[in-house]
């Protein structure tokens, strides 16, 4: 750990860790363990890049590092020339609805599209322009109209739901590029992001007859996966977190509708019909296992997601659709706090605020106060460690022995699922589902 760390990255990492959330940058500086899981997901990414499909459920307790894990996999996918999209489910963004929540999820995913060169989202326009410029270059070689090339390249999409209009919108973007029509280009991007709520508005702007609606949410993701490959990328990886929000829905019809969409994704992955498209979904064990409200309540999903019966007594099988995040070992936590100390010092060992002796003392203190949860769900422990470094940094006279001995490190409590799932008459949507906007993992 001798590399220096940019001040911007250092501050971003530490601010996120103190807030108990995953940093958006610099994940490589604090990554520990999960090597087997990451290796398996890397093989999944390669299958997607080879024109296949993928579907994985990442299951872990609150604070176990699911979001961090998803972000690491996203970074690997970007390095493999995939396009990625990520979003959190919430009361306003769901897999299934009749009031626009599924379309809202699609719009969020399209706004968050990222590539290796545009990693913070907003890459949709760049992807479309890359496709159009490639079509223009091909048309010049063949001395034909670029729109003809666009139609040829997207011909296989015409047999899919919404495929013909998808190709028409891309052709409209080309005409906007040719004529310098900024309004037409903006309208095309609006349609691709699923921002038109009525067919009339889309027809007036682009001459198409369909728009993204709740029922075609997944169909348009499949279109975008194929389009990304046509644009020169390896495929599309969709990462969705906070799946506990489905489990929390009181309305059984709304839950089952979401589970049917998940079943479609899984079936297409198993059958290989979703070309260049992968899904990485994260949730808590209850979301998977609850026989009344979880995925196990859906008979088809229960059988397809059944885990290997031989994976017992410490044996694991990472090749199935479900990946359970294994607990961090105490040695992993020790390496993690070492890395955080290194980040706090901006990569300069001469500026370390604590010796290794203090790190061991801190871990021993956490073990006594929290028990095995300090490495099973280390979020609160990490937050407390960053707080300790902040005190030592701003109070030079402070003694780490006394600070560690007097610190009360409390395990981050899991939300009370029963209380969160109680009906709230003032926060129901048209489907009768509770408002879970404040529910976060």
N, C-alpha and C positions, 0 to 999 in steps of 0.2 A: 504494500500500500504506500508507494512512494510518489505516485502521480499527484500533481497539484490540481486543485479543483477551482474552477472559476467562481468568483464571488457571487455571481447571479445564480448559478446552479446551487451553490452552498446555501444561500438564503432561501431559495425555493424549497429545497429538501427539508431544511430545518423547520421552516414555517408550517409545512404540511404535516410533519411528524408531530409537532407540538399541538396541532389541531386534531390529531388523530385520524388524518386522511392520507391517502396515497399521493406521493409527489407526482407531478406531471413530467418532470425531467429528472435526469440523474439516477434512474433506477439501478443502473449498473454499479453505482457506488455503494449500494446497501443491499444488494442481492445476496442471499445465503440459502443453502439447501435447495430443495425442490428439484434437484438435478434429474432424477428419473422422470418426474412428471413433465418437466420442460422438454426432456428428450423425446418423450412420447408425443407431445404436442408438436414438436418440430417435425416429426415424421408425418403427422396429420397435415401440417402446412404444406409439406412437399407433395402429399397426395392431392391436395386442392390445386396446387400449382401445376400438377400434371394433368389437370382437367377433371379430377375427381371431385368428391364432395366430402364434407365432414360434419359431425355433430358430437359435441361433448358437453356434459354437465359437470361443472366443478362444484363440489359439495364440501362445505366446511362450516365450522361454528362461527358465531359472531367474533370478529376480530382476528380470525385465523389467517388472514392474508389473501382472501379471494380476489379482491379488487387489485391488489398488488400483482397477484399471479396473472390476472387477465391482462394487465398492462404490460407485463413482461412478454406474454405470448404475442400481444399486438406488436411490440417492438420487433420480435423475431419475424413476424409476418411481413412487416414493412421492409425488413432487410432482405426478404425473399421476393421482393417486388410484388407483393400482394397489396391491394387496396384494403383498408380496414374501415369499419364503421362501429361506433360504440354508443350506447345509451343506457340509461337506468329506467327500469319500469317504475311506474307511479300511478296514481289515480287518473292522471291525464294521458298516460301513455301505456297502452296495453296491446297484447297480441290480438285480442278479439274485442269488438264492441259494436254498437249500432249508433253511437253518437259522436264519432270522429276520433276516438282515442287511439285506434289502431293506425289511422292515417297520421295522427300526431306523432306516433312512434316512428313511422316511416320517415316523416319530415325531419325528425330529430336525427335519425341515422344518416340521412342524406346530407344534412348540414354538418355532420361530424365526419364525413368521409375524409380519409387521410391517405397520403402516399409517403414514400420515403423522403421526398423533398418538401412536402407540405404535411407535417406531422400533427399539427394542432387543429385539424379540421378545415372545412372550407375548400376541399380539393375538387369538388364536383366540376366547376368550370374548367379547371386545368385538365381533368380527365376528358371532358367533351372536346376541348380544343385540341388535345393530343390526337384524338380520333379523327377530328375534322382535318387537321393539317396532314395526317397520314393519308387520308382519302384524297386530298388535293394533290399531294405529291404523286400518288398512284395514277390519278386522272391525267396529270400532265404527261406522264410517261406513255399512257395509252391514248392520249389525245381524245379523251371523252369528257363528258360533263361530270364534275365531282358528285353531284347528286345521284347520278347513276351508280357510281362506285359505292356511295353510302348505302343505297338501297340493296346492292348486291351483298355487301358485307353483313347487313342486318337482315338478310332474307330469312335466315333460320329462326329469327325472333317472331316472324309474322304468324307462325303457328301457335305461339304462346299467348296466354291471356294478356291483352293490352299491347302485344308486340308490334302490330301494324302502326298504331298511333305513336308508340315509342320511336319507331324508325322515322315517322313523319316529323316528330318534334326535333330529332337530330338533324334532319334535312332542313327544317326551318332555322335551326341555329346556323347551319352553313350559309343559308341565304342571308341571314342577318350579318354574318361575317363578311360575305361578299359585298353587300350593299351598305355596310356601316350602319345598320339599323340597331341601335342599342336597345330600343324598346322591345323589338322582336326577340333579341337575344335574351333579355331579361325574362320575357314571357316563357321562352323555352326552358330556361333554368327553373323558373317557378313551377312549371309542370313536372319537371324531373324531380323536384323536391317534394312533390305532392301538396303544393300550397293552393291549388285551385279547389274550391269547395263545390263548384257547380259545373256541369258540362256546358251550360250555355256560355259562361264566361270563358272557358277554355276554347270553345268553338269560335267565338268571336276573335280571340287573340291569335289562335294557331290553326284553326280549321280542323281540329280533331274532335272526335265524338265521345271520348272517354277521359276520365280523370282517375287518379288514385283514390280509392274509397276503402272503407274498413274491410270489405270482403276481398279486395284484391291486394291487400298489404303484402302478403307473402309472394304472390305472383310477380309483383313489381321488383321485389328483392331478387328473384331468380333472373328477371330481365337485366337488372343492373349487374349481377354477377357475370352474365355472358357478355354484356357490353364492356365491362372492364377488361375482359380478355381480348375483345376486339380492339380495344384502345391500346393494347400492347402490355398490359399488366398480367400478372400470373393468375389473378382471381380476386375474390372478395371474401374477407373474413368479417363476420358480424359478431360483435361481443356485446352481450346484454347482461347487466347486473341487476341486483335487487329483485330477483324472482320471487322472493318472499311476499311481495305485494300481491301476487296471484293467490297464494295460499291464504292471505288475509281477507280475501273477498268473501263477504257474507252471502252474496248471491250465487247459488250453485250453478245456475245457467251460465253466468259470466265466467266462473272458474272452468267449467267444462269446455266452454268455447275456446278459452286460451289453451287448454290441454289438447284440444283437437288440432289447433295450429301447431303446437309442439310436436304432436304425432305426425303431422304432414312433413315437418322438417326432418324428423328422425327417419320416416319411411323413405323420403327422397334421398337421404344420405345413405341408407342401407342399400337402396336399389340403384344408386349412382345416377339418378336422373337430374340432379341439380348440378349442372356443370360449373366447375370453378367457384363453388359457393360453400362456405363453411360457417357453422354456428358454434359459439362458445358461450354457454349460459351458466351463470353462477347463482347458487342458492344455498339455503341452510338445510341441515338434515331433515327437519320437519317438513319442508317443502317436498322432499323426495319421498319420505317414509310414511307420513301420516295416512292411515288407511281410509280416513273419512274425508279429508280435504286436500291431501297432497297428491302428487303424481300417482302414488300407489292406489288412489281411489279410482283411477281410470284403468280398466282391465287391460286394454291393449298396451298402454304405456308400462303398466306393472310387469307384464311379461317381457317386453322388449328391453326394459331397463334392469331386469333381474341381474344381480351380481353373481360372479363366479362362486359356486358353492364350495370350491376347493380353496378359495382365498381366505384361509383362517389361520390362527396362531401366528400372526405376523406376516403371512404370505400376502402378496398383492398382485393384482392383475390390472394393469393400466391400459390394456388394449380394448376394453369395453367402452360403452358410451358414458359411463359414470367414472369420474376421477375424484376420489376423496383425498383432500389435502391432508397428508400425514402430519402428525405433530412435530414441531421443531424439537430437536434434542437440546439439552442444556448446552452442549458444545456449540450448537448452531447459534443459540442466543448470545453466547460469549463472543463469537465471531461478529455477530450483528452489532453488539454494543461497541466492539473495537472499530468497526467501520463507521459507526455514527460519530465516535470520538474523532476519527480521522477526518470526516466531513466537517465537523465543527471547527477543526484546526485548518480548514481549507487545504488539506493534503500535506501540511507541514508538521512532521513529527516533533519538531522543536517547540511547537505551540500546543502540544497536548496538555489538557487541563487536569487529567487524571492518569495515574500510573496503572499498570495492569493489576496491581494489588487492589486498587480501589474498584476496578471492574468486578473482580471476584467477590469483594465484599458487598457490592451492590447486588449481584446475582444471589448471593447467599441470603441477603436481607429479603429480597423479593420471594425467594423460595420459602422462607419461614412465614412471611406475612400473607402470601397469596397461595402457596402450594404449587402443584404441578401446572396450574393454569397459567403461570407466568411464562411458560414456553409453549403451551398449547394455544393460547390466544394472547400473544405478546403485545397487543396494541397499547394497553395502559402502561405496561412496563417500559416500552420504548418512549412513550410520552413523558413518563416520570424521569427517565434518564436524560432526555433533552432538557427538561426543566432544571435538573441538577447541574448540567453543564452551563446553562444560562446564569444560574446563581453564582457559580464559581467564576464565570467570566466577568460578571459585573460587580462582584464583591471579592476583591483579591485577598482580603483578610479571612475569608471563610475557610473553615477546616472541613474537608470532605468526610473525615471520620465522624464528626458530630452530625453533619448533614444527613449522612446515610443512616446513622443510628436513630435519628429523630424523624425520619421520613416515613409517612404512612402511604404505602403503595397499595391502592385498592384496585381489585380486578374490575375491568369495565363490565358492568352488568348487562346481561342480555335483555332485550326488551321483553316486557310481559306480554306474551302473545295473546293470552286470554283477554286482557284489558284492551289491547289494541284492536281486537276483532269485534268489540261490542258495537252494536249499531248506533249511529249518530243521526238522528232525524234531520239535523240541519246541514248535513254534508253528504247527501246522496245525489247521485247523478240519475239520468233517465232509466238506467238499468237497476236502480236500487242498491248500488254498491257504495261502500264507505269511502270517504275521502282519506287517502293514505299519504297525502303529500308530505306529511311530517314524519313518516315512518322511514327510517334509514338504517342500513346495516352498519 
